[in-house]
Amino acid sequence: MKKQLSISSFRAQRNRWLLRSLVITCLTLFSTLSNSQNHVDLNAAIADGNNTLSDLVYGLQTTAYIREGQLDIVGEGSAQVIDVKAADLVGINLTDSSLDGVSTVIIRIEQAPDVFANYDTSELTELQSLAYVVVLCSVNASVSEVAAIPLNGLPTGVQSYFAISIPE
């Protein structure tokens, strides 16, 4: 009887250990996924003193606009910022030498369905100087919805931000 009790006890401990491991693994995975999908509030980052980011997003910079696959650079010299509509993000060519100095990509969300789309941003790895990606939403969406817009394949080390800017 004593032997049977210890085998049952061993099985119960093993099952508890397996359950704990499974829960910890799931929580770690969920935490990693949720952290990777959420962007930082742009206004909060600027209020905390990120003047470089503020200048890049709101200042006068040489900017490359990509609309319907066409590249148009406004300003002198190489572009520092790329401004692209979310719908035009697919299949963009970022190998143009005038984009070598780009440190910021602004993705404009201008239609409600775009808030719920998944975006493949792996092509942004072509931009060697890229430091920031800003999701600028101009449609009626909640902060949590915009903060969670998935940018799949975002290059390592690139910080992502969001801002809601609804025109009046």
C-alpha positions in Angstrom: 0.0 0.0 0.0 2.8 2.4 0.8 4.4 1.7 -2.6 1.1 2.5 -4.4 0.8 5.8 -2.5 4.2 7.0 -3.4 3.6 6.2 -7.1 0.4 8.1 -7.0 2.1 10.9 -5.2 4.9 10.9 -7.8 2.4 11.1 -10.7 0.5 13.9 -9.0 3.7 15.9 -8.5 4.8 15.2 -12.1 1.4 16.3 -13.4 1.6 19.5 -11.3 5.1 20.2 -12.6 3.9 19.7 -16.2 0.9 21.9 -15.7 3.1 24.7 -14.2 5.5 24.4 -17.1 2.7 24.7 -19.6 1.2 27.7 -17.9 4.5 29.5 -17.6 5.3 28.8 -21.3 1.8 30.1 -22.4 2.2 33.2 -20.3 5.6 33.9 -21.6 4.5 33.4 -25.2 1.4 35.6 -24.7 3.5 38.3 -23.1 6.0 38.2 -26.0 3.3 38.3 -28.6 1.4 41.1 -26.9 4.5 43.2 -26.4 5.6 42.8 -30.0 2.2 43.9 -31.3 1.8 47.0 -29.2 3.3 50.3 -30.2 4.3 53.2 -27.9 2.1 56.3 -27.8 3.9 58.9 -30.0 2.6 61.8 -28.0 3.9 60.3 -24.7 7.3 59.6 -26.3 7.6 63.2 -27.5 6.4 64.5 -24.1 9.2 62.4 -22.5 11.7 64.3 -24.5 12.3 62.4 -27.7 12.9 65.5 -29.7 14.6 63.6 -32.6 11.5 61.6 -33.2 9.3 64.8 -32.9 11.5 66.6 -35.5 11.4 63.6 -37.9 7.6 63.2 -37.7 6.5 66.8 -37.5 9.5 68.9 -38.7 10.5 69.8 -42.2 12.6 66.9 -43.6 13.4 65.6 -47.0 10.5 63.1 -47.3 9.9 60.2 -49.8 6.2 59.8 -50.5 5.0 56.4 -51.9 1.6 56.5 -53.4 0.3 53.6 -55.6 3.9 52.3 -56.1 5.3 55.7 -57.2 8.2 57.2 -55.3 8.3 61.0 -55.0 10.9 62.8 -53.0 10.2 66.3 -51.7 13.1 68.3 -50.4 16.9 68.4 -51.1 19.2 65.4 -50.7 18.5 61.9 -49.5 15.2 61.3 -47.8 15.1 60.9 -44.0 11.5 60.0 -43.8 9.2 57.7 -45.9 5.5 58.6 -45.8 3.3 55.7 -47.1 -0.4 54.9 -47.0 -1.1 51.5 -45.4 -2.7 50.3 -48.6 0.5 51.1 -50.5 2.8 49.2 -48.1 2.7 46.0 -50.0 5.4 45.4 -52.6 7.2 48.8 -52.2 10.7 49.0 -53.6 13.1 50.4 -51.0 16.3 49.8 -52.8 16.6 53.3 -54.4 19.8 55.0 -53.2 18.0 58.2 -52.3 16.4 56.2 -49.4 19.7 55.2 -47.8 19.4 57.8 -45.0 15.8 57.0 -44.1 15.4 56.7 -40.3 11.6 57.0 -40.0 8.7 55.4 -41.8 5.3 56.9 -41.3 2.4 54.5 -42.2 -0.9 56.3 -42.7 -4.1 54.5 -41.8 -6.8 56.3 -43.7 -9.6 53.8 -44.0 -11.3 51.9 -41.2 -10.6 48.4 -42.6 -6.9 49.2 -42.5 -7.0 49.3 -38.7 -7.8 45.6 -38.7 -5.3 44.5 -41.4 -2.0 42.6 -40.9 1.0 44.4 -42.4 4.1 42.7 -43.6 6.9 45.2 -42.9 9.8 42.8 -43.6 10.7 44.8 -46.7 11.7 47.6 -44.3 15.0 45.7 -43.6 16.3 47.3 -46.8 16.5 50.6 -44.9 19.8 50.3 -43.1 19.3 53.5 -41.0 15.7 52.8 -40.0 15.1 53.5 -36.3 11.4 54.4 -36.1 8.1 53.3 -37.6 5.1 55.5 -36.8 1.5 54.3 -37.4 -0.5 57.5 -37.9 -4.2 56.8 -37.8 -6.8 59.3 -39.2 -9.9 57.2 -38.8 -12.2 56.7 -35.8 -10.6 53.8 -33.9 -9.8 53.2 -30.2 -6.4 53.7 -28.8 -6.1 50.0 -28.0 -7.0 49.0 -31.6 -4.4 51.4 -33.1 -1.7 50.4 -30.6 -2.2 46.7 -31.6 -2.0 47.1 -35.4 0.3 44.2 -36.3 3.5 45.1 -38.1 4.8 41.7 -39.0 8.5 41.3 -39.7 9.5 44.7 -38.3 13.3 44.8 -38.3 15.0 44.1 -35.0 15.8 47.2 -33.0 13.2 49.4 -34.8 10.9 51.1 -32.3 7.3 51.5 -33.3 4.9 54.2 -32.3 1.3 55.2 -32.9 -0.7 58.4 -33.0 -4.4 59.1 -33.7 -4.9 62.2 -35.7 -8.5 62.6 -36.8 -9.0 65.7 -39.0 -11.9 68.0 -38.0 
